[in-house]
Amino acid sequence: MNRILATALTEFRIALRNRWVAIAIALMAVFALVLSAAGSAPTGDLGVDRLSVTVASLTSLAVYLVPLVALLMSFDAVAGEVERGTLPLLLTYPGTRAEILLGKLIAHLGVLTLAVVIGYGLAAVAAFWEDPEAAAGLPALLRLTWTSVLLGATFLGAGYALSSLSRRPSGAAGLAIGLWLGAVVLYDLGLLAAVVADDGGWFTTDLFPFALLANPADAFRLFNLAASEASAAAAGVAGAATSIPLWQSALSVLLWPLAALAAATLAFRKVTP
């Protein structure tokens, strides 16, 4: 544990020096406040408090922004060490490769958690400022916070795996952007196209729910919107999957970070100094 925490402290200092802490906090705070202001319009029509509607808007923000920030922080975690020639020195320290990855994960996840808490906290303050009944949306906000952290952990692990496989920061950056586009943007577009082409057939009724759970971003969105009183404010793929039980999306959200970290550990073990 001491070796893991030592690695985490070093990585957190590097993140501070590279301005990742400030960048992540600024991104989450700005977009959360903007969505909080823009998402207040439908509260009267939906009959729910402003914070619940804000949480529905923040869910859409987190699906795009949290994976992007996580990948940007993690894509050179291994490839950067290889290019700078510091990986052989790092591997001479007492500790396994899994411990090194865990230390990096704790540091990067700490940065992401700090950004998420500050961003969502500012949105909550804005909601309470406008609506005294906003306390009803606090459980949804807490649920969104811890699931956002798990979503970030999933893409941090994926970023480590890509960084280990590419061994060069430029290649890892390209793979990270490709993963973000594929998992967050193109995956849903492909599912929507398949649903339209299927026209209520086997894919829509049987395979579509499992296809959503197979994507960590969609599982995150399904879990938060299905448990939210303001889910009527959401649209798209998440709104079409009302038949998926809540426990299934919750299980997917919990398992994806473990699977991503396992894949990263296996990929890192194959990296030679």
N, C-alpha and C positions, 0 to 999 in steps of 0.2 A: 504493500500500500504506500509506503514511503517513496518508493521508486516511481510509482504512478503519479503521486502528488507532486514530486519534484519535476517530472516531465510536464505536468499540467501547468505548474507555476511558470516554467520557462516559456511554454507556448503562449500563456496568457500575456506575459511581458512582451513577447514578439508581436502579438495581436495589438497591444497598446501602442507599440512603437510604429507599427504599420498602419495605424489609425482605423483598424477594423472595428474596434469597440465604438468609436465615435461614428463611423459610417453606418454601422448596423443600427445603433440607437437612433440616429437622425432619420434613416429611411423608415423605420417602424413608426417613429413619433409623427413624422410629417404625414405619411399616408393614413395612419390611424385617425389623426385629427381631421383630415380632409374627408374621409369616409364617415366619420362621426357627424360632421356637419351636413354632408350630402344625404346621409341615410335617415335623417330625421323626418323627411317629408311624409312617408307613408304611415307613421305611427297612428295617426287618427283614424285612417281607413282600416287598419288591421286590428285596432282595439287592444294593442299591447304597449308596454312601456318602451321608452326610447332606447334604453340599454339593450333590450332584447333585439330590437331592429338593428342597432349598431353592431351587435355580435354577429348577426347574419351577414352584414356587410363586411365585417372584419374576417369572417370565415373565407369569403372570396378573396380578400387581400392576402391572407396567410397562405392559401393554396399556391399563389404565384410567388410571393415575396420570400417566404421562409425557405423553401427549397433553393431559390436562387442565391440568397445570402449564404446558406449552408454550403452550397457547391463552390461559391467564390472563395470561401474561407478554407476549403479542404482540398481543392484540386491540386495544389502543389505541396501538400503535406509530406509526401514521399518523393515525388518527382523533383521538387525543389531541393531536397536533401541530396539527391543523387547528382543533380546538376552542379550544386555548390561544392560537392565533394565532402560533405559533412556526414553522410550516412555511415561510412566506415567508423568514424569516431563515435557516432551515436550508438552503434552496435557494440562497441567495446565496453560501454557502461554496463554495470550489473543490471540485468533485467531482460525479460523476453521481448520479442517483437510484439506480442499481444499487449504487454504492459505499456510499451511505447505508444501503441495506437490508443489504448485506453486513456493515457495521459493527454494525448492530443485531443481526444474526444471530450474529455472533461473540460479542458480549457476552451475549446471552440463552442461547446454546448453552454458553458457559462456565459460567454459573450452573447450567444443567441438568446439565452434565457433572460439576460439583463435587458436586451433590446425589446424582447416580447413583453416583458413585465412593464417596462416604462411606456412603450407604445400603447398597449392596451389600457394601462392605468390612466394615461392622459385622455384616452377616449372615454373611459368611465367617468372621469371628473367632468368632462364636457357634457355627458349624458345627465349626470346628477345636477349639473348647473341649470339645465333646461327642464328637467322632469323630476319632481320630488318622488315619484313612484318608481324611479329607475332601479331601486334596490331589488325589485322582483327579477331583474335580469342578471344578478350577481352569480347565481349558480351556473348559468350559461357562459358567463365570462370566465369563471374559474375552469370550467370544462374546456373552453377554447384555449386557455393558457397552457394547461398541461398537455393537451393533444398537439398544440403547436410545437412544444418542446420535443415531443416524440417524433413529429414529422421532421423537424430539423435534425434530430439524431439519425433518422433514416437516411437523409440525403448527405449528411456528414459521412456516414459509413460508406455510402455509394461513392462519394468523392474520394475517399481514401482508396477504395478499390480501383477506381479509374486512374488515380495517381500512381498506384503501384504497377498497374498494367502498362501504362504509357511510358513511364520512366523519364519523360521530358515535360516540363511545365507547359510548353506550347501545345503539345499533343493532349495533355491532360485537360487544358482549358477548352480545347475543341470538343473533347469527349463530354466534358461537364455541361457545356452549353447544349450539345446534342441530346444529352440525357434530360435536361430541363425541358427542352422543346418537346421531346418525345413523350415524357411522362405527364407533363402539366398541360401542354397545348394540343399536340397532335393526337394523343391517345383518345381524348374525349371527342375530337372531331371524327376520328375513325369510328368510334362507337356510335356516334350519332348517324353517320353515313350508313353504317351497317343496320341500325334500327330502321331507318327510312327504307332501305332496300329490302329488308326482311318483311316489312309490312305486317307486323303482328304475328310472325311465325315462330319457329323453334328458337331462333337466336334471341328474340325479344323476351320470350316468356321463360326460357330455361337458362341460357348461357349468359345473357346480359348482366344479371345481378352478380354472378361470379367474376365476370370481366371487370366490373367496377371494384370489387373487393381485391382483385389482383393488382390494383394500382394504389400505392400508399396515399397519393394525393386525393384520389376519389374516395377512398375509405375514410380519410380524415374529414372530408366535406360531408359525406353521408352521415357519419356519426354525429357531427355537430349540428347539422341541419335537422336531422330526424328527431333530436332531443330538444330542439328549440321551438319556442312558442311562435317565433316569427318566421318559421320555415316557409310560410306563404310568400314571403318577400323574395325567396330564392327561385331561380329558374334554371333550365338547362338539364344536364345529365342527372344532377343530384335530385332535382324535383321529380324526375321520371322513375326513380327507383324506390318508391314508397313501400314496396313489398319486402325489402330486405330487413330482417330483424335487427334490432339495435345491437344485440350482443355479437352478431357476426362482424359488423363494422368496427365495434370496439376491439374484438379479438385481432382483427387485421391491423388496427392502429398499434396494438401492443406488440405484435409479432414482427412487424416490418423492421424496427430498429435492431432487433436481435439478428435477423437474417442479414441485414446490411453490414453489421459489424462482423459477423462470421465470414461473409464474403471478402471483406476488407482484410481480415486476418489471414485468410488463405492466400490472397493475392500478394500480401506483403511478405509472406514466408518465401515466396518464389523470387523475390527481388534479391539480386546479388550486388554487393558493394562495388 
